[in-house]
Amino acid sequence: MEYIVTSTKRICGKINGEKLTVDDILSNGGKVERLLAAGHIKKASETPKVVKESQFDTKVQEPEVPVFNTNNHEGDK
């Protein structure tokens, strides 16, 4: 099984984003479960998937409101 380094530290000689295998971890004296629990690595198959956007527009259209008051009554003061 392959894992990807997610830590800012070097894990078994690999840096963030690089892949490593179970054999790499075990040969360096590490434990897979411990590195997973600490968040230093993740399974390579757990990459984020792209969500397809809907083809429909979900924005709500608000009614148009005039910006200026059209009833200017200068005599009403």
C-alpha positions as a printed NumPy array, in Angstrom:
array([[  0.   ,   0.   ,   0.   ],
       [  1.187,   3.504,  -0.767],
       [  1.01 ,   6.539,   1.47 ],
       [  1.596,  10.247,   0.879],
       [  3.548,  12.429,   3.3  ],
       [  1.346,  15.244,   4.651],
       [  3.713,  16.542,   7.328],
       [  6.135,  19.443,   7.075],
       [  8.761,  17.136,   8.594],
       [ 10.757,  14.506,   6.75 ],
       [  9.177,  11.081,   7.103],
       [ 11.448,   8.159,   6.199],
       [ 13.531,  10.477,   4.025],
       [ 10.508,  11.79 ,   2.108],
       [  9.091,  15.316,   2.141],
       [  5.528,  16.657,   1.921],
       [  3.669,  15.32 ,  -1.142],
       [  6.023,  12.418,  -1.863],
       [  4.816,   8.823,  -1.846],
       [  6.169,   6.043,   0.318],
       [  5.276,   2.403,   0.845],
       [  4.761,   0.222,   3.893],
       [  8.2  ,  -1.3  ,   3.253],
       [  9.792,   2.171,   3.355],
       [  8.184,   2.897,   6.707],
       [  8.979,  -0.481,   8.277],
       [ 12.589,  -0.527,   7.021],
       [ 13.151,   2.834,   8.741],
       [ 11.698,   1.566,  12.023],
       [  8.419,   3.442,  11.783],
       [  4.866,   2.286,  12.443],
       [  2.188,   2.928,   9.848],
       [ -0.656,   3.224,  12.382],
       [  1.242,   5.749,  14.474],
       [  2.11 ,   7.949,  11.481],
       [ -1.5  ,   7.833,  10.269],
       [ -2.89 ,   8.722,  13.702],
       [ -0.47 ,  11.647,  14.034],
       [ -1.465,  12.979,  10.608],
       [  2.028,  12.707,   9.137],
       [  0.863,  10.461,   6.276],
       [ -2.371,   9.539,   4.513],
       [ -3.39 ,   6.716,   2.201],
       [ -2.561,   7.494,  -1.41 ],
       [ -6.1  ,   6.568,  -2.468],
       [ -7.595,   9.236,  -0.161],
       [ -7.014,  12.108,  -2.537],
       [ -9.76 ,  14.704,  -2.797],
       [-12.223,  14.148,  -5.607],
       [-13.509,  16.906,  -7.85 ],
       [-17.19 ,  17.612,  -7.385],
       [-18.997,  18.278, -10.63 ],
       [-20.902,  21.543, -10.527],
       [-24.571,  21.57 , -11.326],
       [-25.555,  22.89 , -14.732],
       [-28.429,  24.848, -13.197],
       [-28.012,  28.333, -11.796],
       [-28.931,  28.271,  -8.11 ],
       [-28.763,  32.018,  -7.532],
       [-31.933,  33.683,  -6.351],
       [-32.875,  36.716,  -8.402],
       [-33.985,  39.637,  -6.301],
       [-36.54 ,  42.104,  -7.647],
       [-35.125,  45.302,  -9.061],
       [-35.586,  48.309,  -6.814],
       [-34.976,  51.833,  -8.084],
       [-31.935,  53.437,  -6.519],
       [-33.288,  56.994,  -6.542],
       [-36.595,  58.178,  -5.234],
       [-38.707,  59.144,  -8.241],
       [-41.219,  61.108,  -6.135],
       [-39.314,  64.282,  -5.462],
       [-41.647,  66.598,  -3.581],
       [-39.706,  69.745,  -2.98 ],
       [-42.706,  71.513,  -1.495],
       [-43.073,  68.946,   1.313],
       [-40.614,  70.144,   3.907]])
